[in-house]
Amino acid sequence: RKIFKANIIEYFINEYMAGRTPVPCVICNNTLKWPLLAQIADENGIFYISTGHYVRKELINGKFFIKNSKDPDKDQSFFLWGLNQEILSRMLLPMGDILKSEVREFARERGFIKVAQKKDSIGVCFCPFDYHTFLKQHVDNQLFRKGRFIDEEGKFIAFHEGYPFYTVGQRRGLGIHLNKPIFVKEINPATNDIVLSSLRSLEKTEMTLKDWNIIDERELLNRDDIIVKIRYRKQENRCKVSIAENGFLYVSLYEPLTAIAPGQAAAFYRNGVLLGGGIIRRE
């Protein structure tokens, strides 16, 4: 609990307070959960490590890669792009070739009725529904000040509750009603201003990533058959990936994407194989 609080919960709070959108499940899996499991296994003389993640593993040209699970609705590969070969080589993934409905039936047949009927988890484990309330409980309330919603030209639209309570791409819960759809485009922690715009104004055809990891550069860089996802579910876009002179990953998108939020993750695939990923930078 102490390690989790220091590494994940504090990160979660700090990202929102910096005007970014955190990805705690990505950070937890890649820097805490799997490495800690491997450490405990080492201390007990155990090589293999296993969890209930819905993913598969494949050996390609001498390197291990995470691969999409059989159950597309439960696939968790998006969260595991930061794992290294030492971890990947030790992973056993028994859920990867099983549908969630089959897992529930297995549990039911063996008498685990409560487990079989348990609802799927939603959202972040330590605040599954309302992160606003969570932030208010863990951060000095004096840091949450009323601020301005402004348009792209800097004109005042309305007041908001405080910049940490909003994310890039957000439409619902703004507390204002105009005669057209409007979205969060930019968050400025220094001024407590939030820029609102049309959805079209959010479209971007490029982004850069920090803290990235690539399993095999030959499989990802400068290829035209790469798929990028910036959300856990469904959003898939073709792109080309290269390493910029400043050391960040540069991603050129074939079609515009909206809601590219600083702090969020991007993961790269080809034919269902996870090739790597990184954290979206603020431009």
PyMOL commands that set and color helices and strands:
alter all, ss='L'
color gray80, all
select helices_A, chain A and resi 2-17+24-43+77-79+85-88+100-109+113-117+131-138+141-143+163-165+200-202+217-220
alter helices_A, ss='H'
color red, helices_A
select strands_A, chain A and resi 49-50+55-60+63-68+91-92+147-150+156-160+183-188+193-197+204-214+226-229+237-243+249-257+265-270+273-280
alter strands_A, ss='S'
color yellow, strands_A
deselect
rebuild
show_as cartoon
